Amino acid sequence: MKRIYVLPLLAGVAFAACVLMSPGFKELLKRLGKDEFYVYVLNPGKKILPDAYAGQHYEYQLPAVGESGAQKTLTFTAAKQLALDTYLRLYVSSTGRVTAWEEVPQQELPDRIKNGNIP
């Protein structure tokens, strides 16, 4: 009777391994449970010297506004130079580190931020 449970157990372990190792799951973890802040890209960023492993990056230091209206200046890096005059949603950990970012169309911004409250 024990053989009946081995196949479903192996299938479950294989499925869990696939989910945990997928790039989408890693991106989800970077966003899950993080505070969201919004920034408006006004400068082209500062080019960071190329790293042998990571390649070329750009560093940005921008004023950000949270959904609650909290304001702070956040520093983050991007693997490419970001387009000017775009809005970004930054995912910020409890330690203040930006873990992920994504471009956001102006229509999807929270009302508080749509009204020009990003410094």
Disulfide bonds with the S-S distance in Angstrom:
none
